[in-house]
Amino acid sequence: MQCQNLNVPNVVIKMSYTLTNMPVSLLYFLIGLVLLLISSKILVNKSQKIAHKLHLSPLIVGITIVAVGTSLPELAVSVISSIKGDYGLSIGNIVGSNITNILLILSVAILLGKLRIGTTKTPKTTGILVFVTLLYLLLHAFSVNHTIAGILLISLGVIFTIIEYKWGVEGQNKEDFTLLSKFSKSKIVYKNIDLAYLALSIVGIAFGGFIIVNSTEQLSLLLGYSTTILGLGLTSLATSLPELLTTVFSQQDKNEKLTMGNILGSNVYNILFIGGLSYLFSNGQYILDFEWVWFVASVILLYALVVIMKGKYIPKFFGLLFLSIYLVYLATLL
């Protein structure tokens, strides 16, 4: 007697596939996390030495060198997804990462230690962040040609880097004089090999971040989420782990300027360099949705905080407030 074909329910097949692949994805995630932990710790340590050597404020080093290093996972995800034609994941990752940096990473920094808002460069850089955020929104709203938009954003990224370095040099004899005068008395000794360690830490962050992103994508796909929600939620959180770990380590070292610089710089570079490259490798077509409200609102909230608390230490209350808003944001994604 011939056996009849059995119609196995799709849900059973899906559950079996999920249970089989879940442990592998979790293992990859843990491997990437360990690599990120080690690399981020080295990056913070060596960046501090670089700041001493160049006689620049850690804020400037955080905005430039550290921010570029910790933004590499976002770069990998957004550019690769744009090339594949998945612009929803690309833009979701950029927007989601910036929201995460402000609402989650900043709240962690506030709750972990004392975080003081500077009186000169921090307000200026936050103002630049507001400008590039609104510009990015307008480029999408008016469907500007993707090549023109990409070149414009990348060019502004180069200009931003030059301006920040110029402000850093000017600050040596002004607002940063007291801080920099302590560098010569510091026990930290800079060696040329520190540059090699710095480069290796950046490579480690990029590779570790890439592993975490891939494993997170697998986990999300196993659970059945769309790529846009994936980019706004889990992937953006995964690519923001370097910023989170850098914040934890820099706060442990009581280096609040490096912490603030990393948060601000990462957000600006996410829009200008990563957003610009994503534009170049895609058609730039994307429907504006609710995430843009969170995107703009989080930046305005940050700017208001910087204006209100300029020259002061941020109370823990604001850390709890930002964290609560982040949890509400995650809830809206579901």
Helices and strands as residue ranges (DSSP letters): H 10-54, H 58-61, I 62-66, H 67-70, H 72-83, H 87-100, I 101-105, H 106-112, H 121-141, H 146-170, G 171-173, H 177-181, G 183-185, H 193-223, H 227-230, I 231-235, H 236-239, H 241-252, H 256-269, I 270-274, H 275-280, H 291-308, H 316-333
